[in-house]
Amino acid sequence: MNAVLIVTSDDALRTRLVTALGDHSVFVAQGDADALKTLRLIDIDVILRGGPGLPRGLEAFVARVKEVAPAALTVAIGETGDETAAADFSLPATFTQRELDGALRHVTDKLRLTREIAALRSSLAPEGPGATAADEPWEGAAFARVLKEFTRAFAAGFDLPRALEMFLDAIGELVRPTRMALLLPEADAQEYRVATHRGLAPQIVGSVRLHAGEGLARWLAAQGRPARLHDLTDPEIVRELKLLQSVLAVPLLAHGELVAILTVGQPVVGSTYRRGETETLFDLASHLATTIRDISLHNQLEREQQFSERILAHMSSGVITIGRDQRIGTVNRRAEEILQLSTGEVIKEDLRALPSPLGDMLFDTLKTGRTAGRHEIQLALRGLWLEVSTYPVRGEDGAPLGAVLVFEDRTAQKELLTQKRQVEQTQLLTRVVARIADEIKNPLVSINTFIELIGERYDDPDFRKHFSSVVRRDVRRLVEVFDKLAGLVTEGELNFTTVDVHTVVDDVVTAIELVDDVPARPLQLDVTRENTPQVVKVDPAQLRKALSYLIWYLAHNSPADQARVSVSVARHSEREVGESVRILIGSRTAAVMPEKLHRVFDPVQMVQESLIDVGPAVSQRLVEAVGGQLTVRQGRHELHFLVTLPLATS
C-alpha cells in the first residue's frame, strides 16, 4: 500500500485516477500549493500531476517536491517538451487504462527496490547508543488514576464511539503520545480506516486505508503482538506505520480476530516506549478488543432484530409467535389489525389472550412439533374467516423452541364469494325457468288451440286425427322435459332385473323410429351387435332413457338433413376390472365445440344451452345409478359416448 497524491483540477481525471488506485491511500490536491502543503504533513510515495487548469512549470514543481520529500516519485500526465524529463515517469493526456496500469506497476517496482535498499543499509549500520530505554516502574498514583479513567470506557454501555474516545483519553493520560489513532475494519472487513484519533491531520484521517490482507494489518493479525518501528524490517510495514505518524502499533485481538488497530506516535518526552509501557498497552488493548467485539455483536443483533421487525411490520399476513414458556412473544401490525388486539396487552401473556382456536393451534404445534399447512378456519370472534398455518421453531437439538402462527384475513373474500354465488344462483334459476318456459310454451299453445276448437270441429274426422297426433307429440315432449328435470334432481325408485342389452337397444331404436316428428329431422340409426347375448343387471327403463337422451343429443348436434348415429354392443374384458358390456353410441355427423364438450356432463352449465343439451348429464346420472360408467370422446372423425356396464353374474 502506497500513499499517492493526485494533483489536478480536472474532476473527470481525478475520478478516473482514484478508481484505478483503489488499493492505495489516495490524497487529493487542487493545485501545486495544496500539494506542497500536503507533502509537509504526510509522507507521500507517488505524485500524479496533470490535466487542464494547472500552471506550466513542471520542472520547478518537481524541484520543490524533491526538497520537501526526496523519496517521492513524480508522474507527469499530459506534459510535452523538455519538461517531461524532470518527472520520474510520464503519461500522455490521452492515456489508456493499460498505459496507466503499466506506469503504476513501474512506480511500485521502483518504490519496492528503494525501500529494500534502505532497509539493507539500515541493517548494516551500527546500532547507536540508547536504542532501548530503561524500563522504569510506573508511578503508583498516576497509574491508578489512569486505570480508573480506563475503566470508564467499559462503562460506556453499547455506545462504541464513546467507548473508543474514552479509551484514547485513558491512553493519552497513560503514555503521553504526540499522536494516536484507532483503526476499525470496514463493513466488508477488507480495509481498516481511522475511526477516532488524536493529533492526526485531516488528510490522513480521510485518506489512509490499510488493506486487511497486506502490510501492517496482516503482520499484526499473524504475529499477535505489538509492532515497534525500530524492530520492523519489512519496508512496506514501516511505510504504513510512518504514514500514520506512529512508532508503535498494538493489535486489538478477540478470539484470534483482529478487531482494531491502535497506533501510537512518539512520546512527548523521550524517543521510544519502555517495555512495561508496551506490555500495558497490549493488555489494555486486549480488553478493549473484547468490548469492541461484544458491542459490534450487540449492534449487529440489534440491526438484525430491527430488520426482522420491519419485515414483520410490513407483511400483509398476520404473525404471532410464542416461546417455550407458552407466552406470546411477537404480534405484528397486521395481526393487530385483523384481530383488533393491542400488542402491549398480549405480549408476554399466555395463550389464553388469543382468540380461540389460535392459541390451541400454537400449543399443539409447540408440543408436537408438527407443521399445520394452510387451511381455513372461522373464528367465533366477529365471524372472521382466516387462512392459517403454523410451524415450530427448533433449536440445535431439534426440540421446539417456540411456534409461529401465520394467517390472512379471508372474511372479505368469503363475503364477496357468497354474494357472487348468490348472484350466480339467481341468474341460473332465471335462465332455467326461462328455458323451461320456452320448452313447454309451444306444446301448451298447440294443445290450448286444439282444446278451444274441439267443440266446434269434433265431428270432423280429419281434425280429430290431426288433433290426436299433435297433442300426443306435444304431451310426449312435455313428459320428456319433466323427466329430464326429474332425472337431475331426484333419484327415483330403481327396479333392477337381468336383461339382455340387445333387447334394451332394440327398444330404444323402435321408440325413436315410431316418433312422429322424425321426418322433421331425418335420423339414420345403425346398430352393430354380437350374436351372443350380453346380460346385465340394470333398471331397463332408466337405461332406455339414458341411451335415448345420448342418441337425441348426437342427432341434435348433426346437420338437419343428414343426422346419422351408430350403436354397437360388445363385451370387453380387463384383468383388474373383469368382464363388462360396452355400448358405444357415436356419430360422424355430430360436431360439438371442445369447450362445450368439456362441460357436457355439467348440468348447471348445459341447462343454460337447452334442455336437449342437458341430456348427457341426465344420462350419466342414470347410468351411474344402475352401476355403470359414461364417458365421452371426440376423435378426428367421430364423436361418441361410451356406456360401460358390469356383466351380470349367474
C-alpha positions in Angstrom: 0.0 0.0 0.0 1.4 3.4 -1.1 0.4 6.9 -0.3 -0.5 8.6 -3.6 -1.1 12.3 -4.1 -3.2 13.4 -7.1 -2.6 17.0 -8.2 -5.3 18.0 -10.7 -8.3 20.4 -11.1 -10.0 18.2 -13.6 -12.8 16.3 -11.9 -13.1 13.6 -14.6 -9.3 12.9 -14.5 -9.4 12.8 -10.7 -12.3 10.3 -10.6 -10.5 8.1 -13.1 -7.3 8.0 -11.2 -9.0 7.5 -7.8 -10.8 4.5 -9.3 -7.6 3.0 -10.7 -5.8 3.5 -7.3 -8.3 1.6 -5.2 -5.6 -0.4 -3.4 -3.7 2.7 -2.2 -4.2 5.5 0.2 -5.1 8.4 -2.1 -4.8 12.1 -1.3 -6.1 14.9 -3.5 -4.8 18.5 -4.2 -6.4 21.1 -6.4 -3.1 22.8 -7.3 0.7 22.9 -6.6 0.3 25.0 -3.5 -2.1 22.5 -1.9 0.2 19.6 -3.0 3.3 21.1 -1.3 1.2 21.7 1.9 0.1 18.1 1.9 3.7 16.9 1.4 4.8 18.8 4.5 2.2 16.9 6.6 2.2 13.4 5.0 5.0 11.2 3.8 3.8 10.7 0.1 5.2 8.0 -2.1 3.9 8.9 -5.5 2.6 12.2 -7.0 0.4 12.2 -10.1 0.2 15.7 -11.7 -1.6 16.8 -14.8 -4.8 17.8 -16.5 -6.1 21.2 -17.7 -6.1 24.2 -15.4 -2.7 23.6 -13.8 0.0 26.3 -14.5 3.1 25.4 -16.5 6.3 24.8 -14.7 6.6 21.1 -14.0 10.3 21.4 -13.6 10.0 23.9 -10.8 7.3 21.9 -9.1 9.4 18.7 -9.2 12.4 20.6 -7.7 10.3 21.8 -4.8 8.9 18.3 -4.3 12.4 16.9 -4.0 13.2 19.5 -1.4 10.2 18.5 0.8 10.0 14.7 0.0 13.2 13.5 -1.7 12.0 9.9 -1.9 8.7 10.7 -3.6 8.3 9.7 -7.3 6.6 12.0 -9.8 4.4 11.0 -12.7 3.6 13.8 -15.2 0.3 13.5 -17.2 -0.2 15.3 -20.5 3.1 17.2 -20.4 5.1 17.8 -23.6 8.5 19.1 -24.4 11.7 19.1 -22.3 9.8 19.4 -19.0 8.8 15.8 -19.0 12.4 14.9 -18.3 12.1 16.4 -14.8 9.5 13.8 -13.8 10.3 10.2 -13.0 7.5 8.9 -15.3 5.1 10.4 -17.8 1.8 9.6 -19.4 0.2 11.2 -22.4 -3.0 13.2 -22.0 -5.0 10.5 -23.8 -3.5 7.6 -21.8 -5.3 4.3 -21.9 -6.0 2.1 -18.9 -3.3 -0.3 -20.0 -0.8 2.6 -20.1 -1.9 3.8 -16.6 -1.5 0.2 -15.2 1.9 -0.1 -16.7 3.1 3.2 -15.3 1.8 2.3 -11.8 3.5 -1.1 -12.0 6.9 0.6 -12.8 6.4 3.1 -10.0 5.5 0.3 -7.5 8.6 -1.7 -8.5 10.9 1.3 -8.1 9.5 2.1 -4.7 9.9 -1.5 -3.5 13.6 -1.6 -4.7 14.3 1.8 -3.0 12.8 0.6 0.3 14.6 -2.7 0.2 18.0 -0.9 -0.3 17.2 1.5 2.5 16.3 -1.5 4.8 19.5 -3.3 3.9 21.6 -0.2 4.6 20.0 0.4 8.0 20.6 -3.3 8.9 24.3 -2.9 8.2 24.6 0.3 10.2 25.9 0.0 13.8 23.3 0.4 16.4 23.6 3.7 18.2 23.7 4.0 22.0 20.5 4.4 23.8 18.4 2.3 21.4 16.3 1.0 24.2 15.2 3.0 27.1 15.5 1.7 30.7 12.4 0.1 32.0 11.3 2.3 34.8 8.4 1.4 37.1 5.1 3.1 36.9 4.2 5.9 39.3 1.6 4.2 41.5 -0.8 7.1 42.0 -0.7 8.2 38.4 -1.1 4.6 37.1 -4.1 4.1 39.4 -5.7 7.3 38.1 -5.2 6.2 34.5 -6.7 2.8 35.2 -9.7 4.4 36.8 -10.1 6.5 33.7 -9.7 3.4 31.6 -12.5 1.5 33.4 -14.9 4.3 32.4 -14.5 3.1 28.8 -16.1 -0.2 29.8 -19.0 1.6 31.4 -20.0 3.2 28.1 -22.5 0.5 27.5 -23.0 -0.3 23.9 -22.0 3.2 22.6 -18.9 2.2 20.6 -17.8 5.8 19.6 -18.0 6.9 23.3 -16.0 3.8 24.4 -13.3 4.5 21.8 -13.0 8.1 22.8 -12.7 7.2 26.5 -10.1 4.6 25.7 -7.9 7.1 23.7 -8.2 9.6 26.6 -7.0 7.0 29.0 -4.1 6.0 26.8 -3.2 9.7 26.4 -3.0 10.0 30.2 -1.0 6.8 30.5 1.8 7.2 27.9 1.5 10.8 26.8 1.9 10.2 23.0 2.1 13.0 20.4 -0.4 11.3 18.2 -2.6 8.2 18.3 -5.4 6.6 16.3 -7.8 3.6 16.4 -8.5 1.9 13.1 -11.6 -0.3 12.7 -12.4 -2.6 9.8 -14.9 -1.5 7.1 -18.2 -3.4 6.7 -16.7 -5.8 4.2 -13.6 -6.4 6.5 -11.3 -5.7 3.6 -9.8 -2.5 4.8 -9.0 -0.7 8.1 -9.9 3.0 8.4 -9.3 5.6 11.1 -12.3 5.6 13.4 -11.0 8.0 16.1 -7.7 9.8 16.6 -5.7 12.4 18.5 -3.4 14.8 16.6 -3.6 13.4 13.1 -4.0 15.6 10.0 -7.5 15.5 8.4 -6.0 14.4 5.1 -4.5 11.3 6.8 -7.8 10.5 8.6 -9.8 10.8 5.5 -7.5 9.0 3.0 -5.4 6.4 4.8 -6.6 2.8 4.2 -4.8 -0.3 5.4 -5.6 -3.5 3.4 -6.5 -6.3 5.7 -4.5 -8.9 3.8 -1.3 -6.9 3.4 1.3 -4.9 5.3 0.8 -3.8 8.8 -2.7 -5.3 9.3 -1.6 -8.7 8.1 1.5 -8.6 10.3 -0.4 -7.8 13.4 -3.0 -10.5 12.7 -0.4 -13.1 12.1 2.1 -12.1 14.9 -0.5 -11.2 17.5 2.0 -8.8 19.2 2.8 -5.0 19.1 4.8 -3.8 16.2 7.6 -1.3 17.1 9.1 0.8 14.4 12.7 0.1 15.3 12.1 -3.7 15.3 10.4 -3.9 11.9 12.4 -5.0 8.8 9.6 -5.0 6.2 9.7 -1.7 4.3 6.0 -1.9 3.5 5.0 -2.2 7.1 7.4 0.5 8.1 5.9 2.7 5.4 2.3 2.2 6.6 3.3 2.9 10.2 5.1 6.1 9.3 2.2 7.2 7.2 0.1 7.1 10.3 2.9 9.2 12.0 3.3 6.4 14.6 6.2 4.4 16.1 4.1 1.7 17.7 1.1 -0.4 16.5 -0.8 -2.5 19.0 -3.3 -5.2 17.8 -6.7 -5.5 19.4 -7.4 -9.2 19.3 -10.5 -11.0 20.3 -10.9 -14.8 19.8 -7.9 -14.7 17.4 -9.5 -12.0 15.2 -8.0 -8.6 14.7 -10.9 -6.3 15.6 -9.0 -3.0 15.6 -5.5 -1.4 15.5 -4.1 1.1 17.9 -1.3 3.3 16.5 0.7 5.5 18.9 3.1 8.2 17.8 6.3 9.4 19.6 6.0 10.0 23.3 6.0 13.7 24.3 9.1 13.1 26.4 11.7 10.5 25.2 12.3 8.7 21.9 10.6 5.4 22.5 8.3 3.5 24.8 9.6 1.3 27.6 8.9 -2.4 27.6 6.5 -2.1 30.5 4.5 0.6 28.7 4.2 -1.5 25.6 3.1 -4.6 27.6 0.5 -2.5 29.4 -0.8 -1.0 26.2 -1.1 -4.6 24.8 -3.0 -5.8 27.9 -5.4 -2.8 27.8 -5.9 -3.2 24.1 -6.9 -6.8 24.5 -9.6 -5.9 27.0 -10.9 -3.2 24.7 -10.9 -5.7 21.8 -13.4 -7.9 23.7 -15.5 -4.8 24.4 -15.5 -3.8 20.7 -16.4 -7.3 19.7 -19.3 -7.5 22.2 -20.6 -4.1 21.2 -20.3 -4.9 17.5 -22.1 -8.2 18.1 -24.8 -6.4 20.1 -25.3 -3.8 17.4 -25.4 -6.4 14.7 -28.1 -8.4 16.6 -30.0 -5.2 17.2 -29.9 -4.3 13.5 -31.0 -7.8 12.5 -33.8 -7.6 15.1 -34.9 -4.2 13.7 -34.7 -5.5 10.2 -36.9 -8.5 11.2 -39.3 -6.2 13.0 -39.6 -4.0 9.9 -40.3 -7.1 7.8 -43.0 -8.3 10.2 -44.5 -4.8 10.4 -44.9 -4.5 6.6 -46.1 -8.1 6.0 -49.5 -8.5 4.5 -50.1 -11.5 6.8 -50.6 -11.6 10.5 -47.8 -13.2 12.5 -47.9 -14.4 16.1 -45.1 -16.3 17.9 -44.8 -18.0 21.3 -41.8 -19.2 23.2 -41.2 -22.4 25.0 -42.9 -20.9 28.1 -46.1 -20.8 26.0 -46.2 -17.0 26.3 -46.8 -14.6 23.4 -43.5 -13.2 22.0 -44.4 -11.4 18.8 -47.6 -9.8 17.4 -47.0 -7.9 14.2 -49.0 -4.8 13.0 -51.2 -6.9 10.6 -52.2 -9.3 13.3 -53.2 -6.4 15.5 -55.4 -5.0 12.7 -57.1 -8.4 11.9 -57.7 -9.5 15.5 -58.1 -5.9 16.9 -55.6 -6.6 19.6 -53.2 -4.3 21.4 -49.6 -5.6 21.4 -49.0 -4.1 24.8 -51.9 -6.1 26.3 -51.0 -9.5 24.9 -47.1 -9.6 24.8 -45.7 -11.8 27.5 -49.3 -13.1 28.2 -50.2 -16.8 27.9 -52.1 -18.3 25.0 -55.5 -17.6 26.6 -55.1 -14.0 25.4 -55.6 -15.1 21.8 -59.0 -15.8 20.2 -59.9 -19.5 20.1 -58.7 -21.7 18.4 -55.5 -19.8 17.6 -54.0 -20.5 21.0 -54.8 -24.2 20.7 -53.1 -24.4 17.3 -49.9 -22.8 18.6 -49.9 -25.0 21.7 -50.4 -28.2 19.6 -47.5 -27.2 17.2 -45.2 -26.3 20.2 -45.8 -29.6 21.9 -45.9 -32.0 18.9 -43.6 -30.2 16.6 -46.0 -30.7 13.7 -46.5 -28.2 11.0 -50.0 -27.3 10.1 -50.4 -26.4 6.4 -52.6 -23.6 5.1 -56.2 -24.2 5.8 -59.3 -22.0 6.5 -61.0 -21.6 9.9 -63.8 -19.4 11.2 -63.4 -17.7 14.5 -66.2 -17.0 16.9 -64.7 -13.5 17.1 -66.8 -11.4 14.7 -67.2 -14.5 12.4 -63.7 -13.9 11.0 -62.6 -16.3 8.2 -58.8 -16.9 8.4 -56.4 -18.9 6.3 -53.8 -20.1 8.9 -50.7 -22.2 9.0 -48.3 -23.0 11.9 -44.8 -24.3 12.2 -42.3 -24.9 15.0 -39.1 -23.1 15.6 -36.5 -25.7 16.5 -33.2 -25.4 18.4 -29.9 -27.2 17.7 -31.1 -30.3 19.5 -34.3 -30.5 17.3 -36.6 -29.7 20.2 -39.2 -26.9 19.5 -38.1 -23.5 21.0 -41.4 -21.9 20.0 -44.1 -21.8 17.4 -45.2 -19.4 14.8 -48.7 -18.7 13.5 -49.2 -17.0 10.1 -52.7 -16.1 9.0 -54.5 -14.0 6.5 -57.9 -12.4 6.7 -60.3 -14.1 4.2 -63.5 -12.6 5.5 -63.9 -10.0 2.7 -63.2 -12.6 0.1 -65.7 -15.0 1.7 -68.4 -12.4 1.7 -67.7 -11.5 -1.9 -67.7 -15.1 -2.9 -71.0 -15.7 -1.1 -72.6 -12.6 -2.8 -71.2 -13.8 -6.2 -72.6 -17.3 -5.6 -76.0 -15.9 -4.7 -76.0 -13.8 -7.9 -74.9 -16.7 -10.0 -77.6 -18.9 -8.4 -80.3 -16.2 -9.1 -79.1 -15.9 -12.7 -79.1 -19.7 -13.1 -82.6 -20.0 -11.7 -83.7 -17.3 -14.0 -82.2 -19.0 -17.0 -83.6 -22.4 -16.0 -87.1 -21.0 -15.6 -86.8 -19.2 -18.9 -85.6 -22.4 -20.6 -88.4 -24.4 -19.1 -90.9 -21.8 -20.2 -89.5 -21.8 -23.7 -89.6 -25.6 -23.9 -93.2 -26.0 -22.8 -94.6 -22.9 -24.4 -95.1 -24.2 -27.9 -96.6 -27.6 -26.9 -99.0 -25.8 -24.5 -100.0 -23.3 -27.2 -100.9 -26.0 -29.7 -102.8 -28.0 -27.0 -104.7 -25.0 -25.9 -105.6 -24.1 -29.6 -107.0 -27.6 -30.2 -108.9 -27.6 -26.9 -110.6 -24.4 -28.0 -111.5 -25.8 -31.4 -112.6 -29.3 -30.4 -116.1 -28.2 -29.5 -116.7 -26.8 -33.0 -114.9 -29.4 -35.1 -115.2 -32.5 -33.1 -117.3 -34.2 -35.8 -114.6 -33.6 -38.4 -112.6 -36.9 -38.6 -109.5 -35.2 -40.2 -109.5 -32.7 -37.4 -109.7 -35.4 -34.7 -106.9 -37.3 -36.4 -104.7 -34.3 -36.6 -105.6 -33.2 -33.1 -104.6 -36.7 -31.7 -101.3 -36.6 -33.5 -100.2 -33.1 -32.4 -101.4 -33.4 -28.8 -99.7 -36.8 -28.5 -96.4 -35.3 -29.8 -96.6 -32.2 -27.6 -97.6 -34.2 -24.5 -94.6 -36.5 -25.1 -92.4 -33.5 -25.4 -93.6 -32.1 -22.1 -93.2 -35.5 -20.4 -89.6 -35.7 -21.7 -88.8 -32.2 -20.3 -90.1 -33.1 -16.9 -88.4 -36.5 -17.0 -85.0 -34.8 -17.6 -85.6 -32.3 -14.9 -86.6 -35.1 -12.5 -83.6 -37.1 -13.5 -81.4 -34.2 -12.5 -82.8 -33.6 -9.0 -84.3 -36.9 -7.9 -83.2 -40.4 -7.7 -86.4 -42.3 -8.3 -87.0 -45.9 -7.3 -84.9 -48.4 -9.3 -86.3 -51.8 -10.4 -83.3 -54.0 -11.2 -83.7 -57.0 -13.4 -81.4 -59.2 -15.5 -81.8 -58.3 -19.2 -80.0 -58.6 -22.5 -78.5 -55.3 -23.6 -79.5 -56.1 -27.2 -83.2 -56.0 -26.1 -82.8 -52.6 -24.4 -81.1 -51.2 -27.5 -83.8 -52.6 -29.8 -86.5 -51.0 -27.6 -84.7 -47.7 -27.9 -84.4 -47.9 -31.7 -88.0 -48.9 -32.1 -89.2 -46.0 -29.9 -87.1 -43.5 -31.8 -88.4 -44.8 -35.2 -92.0 -44.5 -34.0 -91.7 -40.9 -33.1 -94.0 -38.8 -35.3 -91.7 -35.8 -35.8 -88.7 -37.8 -37.1 -89.2 -36.6 -40.7 -88.6 -33.0 -39.4 -85.1 -34.2 -38.5 -84.2 -37.4 -40.5 -82.2 -39.7 -38.4 -80.4 -42.8 -39.6 -79.7 -45.4 -36.9 -77.1 -48.1 -37.5 -76.9 -50.9 -34.9 -74.0 -53.4 -34.7 -74.3 -56.3 -32.3 -72.8 -59.6 -31.4 -74.7 -62.9 -31.8 -74.3 -63.9 -28.2 -76.5 -62.3 -25.5 -74.9 -59.6 -23.3 -76.7 -59.9 -20.0 -76.6 -57.2 -17.4 -78.5 -56.4 -14.2 -80.0 -52.9 -14.6 -83.2 -51.0 -14.5 -84.2 -51.3 -18.2 -86.5 -48.2 -18.1 -83.7 -46.0 -16.8 -81.2 -47.4 -19.2 -83.5 -46.8 -22.1 -83.9 -43.2 -21.1 -80.2 -42.8 -20.8 -79.4 -44.3 -24.2 -82.2 -42.3 -25.9 -81.0 -39.0 -24.5 -77.5 -39.7 -25.9 -78.9 -40.5 -29.3 -81.0 -37.4 -29.5 -78.1 -35.3 -28.3 -75.9 -36.5 -31.2 -78.8 -36.0 -33.7 -79.5 -32.5 -32.4 -75.8 -31.6 -33.0 -75.8 -33.0 -36.5 -76.9 -31.2 -39.7 -80.7 -31.3 -40.1 -80.7 -33.3 -43.3 -78.0 -35.9 -42.6 -78.1 -36.9 -38.9 -76.5 -40.4 -38.6 -75.9 -42.3 -35.3 -74.4 -45.7 -34.8 -74.9 -48.0 -31.8 -72.7 -51.0 -31.1 -72.7 -53.5 -28.3 -69.7 -55.6 -27.4 -68.2 -57.5 -24.5 -64.9 -56.3 -23.0 -62.5 -57.9 -20.6 -59.9 -56.3 -18.4 -57.5 -58.1 -16.0 -58.2 -55.8 -13.0 -61.9 -54.9 -13.7 -63.2 -58.1 -15.1 -65.7 -58.6 -17.9 -68.1 -55.8 -18.9 -70.5 -54.8 -21.6 -69.8 -51.7 -23.7 -72.4 -49.7 -25.6 -70.8 -47.3 -28.0 -73.0 -44.6 -29.3 -71.2 -42.5 -31.9 -71.8 -40.2 -34.8 -69.7 -39.0 -37.7 -72.1 -36.1 -38.4 -72.3 -34.6 -34.9 -70.0 -31.8 -34.1 -69.5 -30.1 -30.7 -67.1 -27.3 -29.8 -64.3 -28.6 -27.5 -65.1 -26.1 -24.7 -68.7 -27.2 -24.8 -67.8 -30.8 -24.8 -65.6 -30.3 -21.8 -68.7 -29.3 -19.7 -71.1 -31.7 -21.3 -71.7 -33.6 -18.0 -72.2 -30.4 -16.0 -75.9 -29.8 -15.8 -75.5 -26.3 -14.3 -73.7 -25.2 -17.4 -75.6 -27.2 -20.0 -79.1 -26.3 -18.8 -78.3 -22.7 -20.0 -77.9 -24.0 -23.5 -81.1 -26.0 -23.9 -82.9 -29.0 -22.3 -81.6 -31.2 -25.1 -78.0 -30.3 -24.2 -78.7 -31.4 -20.6 -79.4 -34.9 -21.8 -75.9 -36.3 -21.4 -75.7 -35.0 -17.8 -79.0 -36.8 -17.1 -77.8 -40.0 -18.9 -74.6 -40.0 -16.8 -76.7 -39.8 -13.6 -78.9 -42.6 -14.7 -76.1 -44.9 -15.9 -74.2 -44.4 -12.7 -77.4 -45.1 -10.7 -77.6 -48.6 -12.3 -73.8 -49.3 -11.6 -72.3 -48.2 -14.9 -70.0 -45.5 -16.3 -70.4 -43.0 -19.0 -67.6 -41.2 -20.8 -67.3 -39.0 -23.9 -64.6 -38.9 -26.5 -64.1 -36.9 -29.7 -61.8 -38.2 -32.4 -60.8 -36.7 -35.7 -63.9 -38.0 -37.5 -66.3 -39.2 -34.8 -67.9 -38.1 -31.5 -69.1 -40.9 -29.3 -70.3 -41.8 -25.9 -69.2 -45.0 -24.2 -71.5 -46.7 -21.7 -69.8 -49.4 -19.6 -72.0 -51.9 -17.6 -70.8 -54.7 -15.4 -71.7 -58.2 -16.8 -74.3 -59.9 -14.8 -73.1 -63.0 -12.8 -75.1 -66.1 -13.0 
